[in-house]
Amino acid sequence: MDIYLDTANEQEIEFASKYGFLAGITTNPSIISRENREFRQIIVDISSKINGEVWCQVTGETAEEMILEGREMSTWGKDIVIKLPMTEEGLSAAYQLKQEGIKVNMTLIYTLPQVVLAAKAGVDFISPYIGRMDDHAIDGLQFIKEAKEIIHQMHAETKVIGASIRNPQVVVELAKSGADAVTMPFYIFKKMFASDLTNIGLKGFLNDWNQYQSAKKSY
């Protein structure tokens, strides 16, 4: 399962750049709006620091607007993925961009019929919003499993990436359920490192080592 971080913050990107196993960085208009910098420059900077894909989302409302935005954004870095909303216009734009060799992701996927259409269009990724589904009494993890089954039966190559992650355990469950990828906020990524038992164990090792070093001086 690939791991992406959902962020555009400079400090978080700098931290993430130390971890070569990350598949890339995903953004959306809400994330970009929190940064006091120009959109294109944000994406260019992220692409220069991250050895992986950088995802950026169109804001146009018509297929024509989305296609133009997608073409332009695809030039902003070495490995750009264009995010489009799962709408009639968005899917039309996605299909055209795919014909031009541009990677695309359909975001805001909430139903299995949407999965069928996205897979048929040959998009590279779909992003079900797990947390938002759970908020509305839809089993997000079960949705991932069913989406994967549909894509397999259709012999499509579309990858399923779990988004809207609320806690580290969801990441574990996604890995168990066979999700192709997950994208998470930076604070969730940081939490995945944490364990009180790890801290206690490390403290014990260091205390024992320091005592050993002190004893050596008396030999």
VOGU-3710 file (C-alpha; in Angstrom, 3 decimals, decimal comma):
1> mdiyldtane> 0,000/0,000/0,000  1,440/3,364/-1,052  1,433/6,213/1,460  0,856/9,853/0,519  0,693/12,930/2,732  -2,144/15,408/2,312  -0,398/18,757/2,831  1,115/21,843/1,219  2,797/23,229/4,336  6,493/24,015/3,830
11> qeiefaskyg> 7,628/22,647/7,204  5,619/19,452/6,773  6,965/18,967/3,252  10,506/19,417/4,551  9,890/16,735/7,192  8,296/14,392/4,645  11,246/14,763/2,258  13,352/12,673/4,680  11,190/9,599/4,073  11,924/8,148/0,671
21> flagittnps> 9,273/5,450/1,010  6,469/8,008/0,687  4,760/7,828/-2,704  4,129/11,558/-2,878  2,073/14,536/-1,757  -1,617/15,169/-2,366  -3,274/18,576/-2,197  -6,716/20,064/-2,751  -8,102/23,621/-2,940  -8,760/23,717/0,815
31> iisrenrefr> -5,174/22,721/1,622  -3,722/25,214/-0,865  -5,896/28,032/0,516  -4,175/27,730/3,918  -0,818/28,694/2,428  0,030/32,314/1,808  1,708/31,615/-1,513  0,821/31,375/-5,188  -0,641/28,007/-6,249  1,809/27,250/-9,037
41> qiivdisski> 4,817/28,078/-6,892  3,578/25,817/-4,103  3,355/22,847/-6,472  6,699/23,614/-8,109  8,384/23,804/-4,699  6,810/20,548/-3,491  7,845/18,763/-6,683  11,440/19,928/-6,230  11,615/18,505/-2,696  9,634/15,262/-2,984
51> ngevwcqvtg> 10,808/12,205/-4,884  7,325/11,104/-5,884  4,008/12,208/-7,316  2,462/15,577/-6,541  -1,312/15,820/-6,862  -3,094/19,077/-7,599  -6,796/19,699/-8,156  -8,612/21,712/-10,809  -11,216/24,306/-9,833  -12,963/24,847/-13,161
61> etaeemileg> -16,620/23,881/-13,513  -16,761/22,810/-17,162  -14,847/20,018/-18,855  -13,136/22,540/-21,110  -11,927/24,584/-18,122  -10,715/21,487/-16,318  -8,827/20,220/-19,356  -7,018/23,529/-19,782  -6,138/23,635/-16,081  -4,986/20,017/-16,114
71> remstwgkdi> -2,721/20,548/-19,098  -1,124/23,585/-17,453  -0,717/21,949/-14,030  0,884/18,871/-15,582  3,875/21,064/-16,519  4,514/22,246/-12,950  6,581/19,261/-11,835  8,243/16,022/-12,835  5,393/13,694/-11,783  2,042/15,481/-11,521
81> viklpmteeg> -1,339/13,845/-10,962  -4,407/15,926/-11,811  -7,360/15,623/-9,426  -10,846/16,071/-10,873  -14,247/15,929/-9,168  -16,484/12,936/-9,845  -19,054/14,837/-11,887  -20,249/14,593/-15,477  -17,890/17,390/-16,494  -15,049/16,041/-14,380
91> lsaayqlkqe> -15,173/12,545/-15,855  -15,318/13,940/-19,386  -12,209/15,999/-18,663  -10,480/13,032/-17,026  -10,973/10,854/-20,095  -9,533/13,520/-22,401  -6,527/14,166/-20,179  -5,856/10,416/-20,025  -5,822/10,313/-23,830  -3,079/12,942/-23,664
101> gikvnmtliy> -0,973/10,837/-21,315  -1,668/12,854/-18,156  -2,216/11,012/-14,864  -5,626/11,670/-13,324  -7,459/10,996/-10,089  -11,205/11,161/-9,558  -11,866/12,626/-6,129  -15,044/12,871/-4,055  -16,061/9,293/-4,915  -18,941/8,115/-2,712
111> tlpqvvlaak> -20,904/5,480/-4,653  -20,131/2,221/-6,417  -21,754/3,354/-9,690  -19,222/6,217/-9,667  -16,472/3,610/-9,261  -17,729/1,764/-12,352  -17,677/4,923/-14,471  -14,248/6,021/-13,279  -12,768/2,576/-13,935  -14,357/2,465/-17,386
121> agvdfispyi> -12,822/5,862/-18,187  -9,436/4,395/-17,297  -8,470/6,901/-14,622  -5,312/6,156/-12,663  -6,791/6,656/-9,186  -10,070/7,093/-7,352  -10,238/8,690/-3,890  -13,132/7,533/-1,686  -13,406/9,806/1,365  -13,458/7,214/4,135
131> grmddhaidg> -13,951/9,592/7,066  -16,808/11,458/5,423  -18,483/8,185/4,496  -18,309/7,001/8,091  -19,783/10,337/9,195  -22,841/9,522/7,077  -23,233/5,902/8,224  -21,551/4,453/5,133  -18,941/1,770/5,883  -15,868/3,271/4,239
141> lqfikeakei> -13,662/0,199/4,585  -16,335/-2,066/3,105  -16,675/0,432/0,258  -12,947/0,092/-0,459  -13,236/-3,699/-0,636  -16,221/-3,564/-2,980  -14,569/-0,921/-5,160  -11,477/-3,119/-5,480  -13,648/-6,104/-6,450  -15,455/-4,093/-9,124
151> ihqmhaetkv> -12,210/-2,797/-10,604  -10,746/-6,304/-10,651  -13,819/-7,760/-12,367  -13,688/-4,973/-14,961  -10,009/-5,753/-15,645  -9,235/-2,088/-15,044  -5,961/-0,714/-13,683  -7,490/2,035/-11,572  -6,004/2,221/-8,064  -8,098/2,895/-4,958
161> igasirnpqv> -6,662/5,415/-2,512  -8,325/5,922/0,863  -8,694/9,594/1,801  -10,209/11,632/4,648  -8,348/9,643/7,298  -9,237/10,449/10,922  -6,897/8,199/12,943  -3,902/5,851/12,491  -5,975/2,694/12,981  -7,873/3,463/9,774
171> vvelaksgad> -4,534/3,309/7,947  -3,978/-0,169/9,392  -7,454/-1,295/8,365  -6,949/0,052/4,845  -3,732/-1,944/4,543  -5,591/-5,074/5,700  -8,484/-4,443/3,309  -6,260/-4,294/0,243  -6,357/-0,569/-0,536  -3,751/0,390/-3,125
181> avtmpfyifk> -2,848/3,582/-1,298  -3,755/5,969/1,486  -3,335/9,702/1,833  -3,343/11,201/5,310  -2,912/14,549/7,071  0,526/15,229/8,508  -0,684/14,903/12,108  -1,860/11,331/11,418  1,516/10,469/9,892  3,262/11,770/13,017
191> kmfasdltni> 0,945/9,756/15,266  1,909/6,569/13,449  5,421/6,842/14,890  4,206/7,145/18,468  4,016/4,519/21,219  4,500/5,007/24,960  6,026/1,530/25,101  8,595/2,489/22,474  9,522/5,574/24,509  9,762/3,575/27,744
201> glkgflndwn> 11,888/0,899/26,099  14,218/3,422/24,487  14,645/5,286/27,762  15,572/2,007/29,465  18,148/1,148/26,811  19,742/4,597/27,069  19,837/4,505/30,872  21,517/1,095/30,805  23,987/2,289/28,179  24,880/5,398/30,169
211> qyqsakksy> 25,455/3,290/33,286  27,667/0,959/31,259  29,675/3,898/29,920  30,107/5,291/33,436  31,230/1,907/34,755  33,821/1,583/31,972  35,580/4,706/33,228  36,262/2,977/36,545  37,840/-0,130/34,958
//
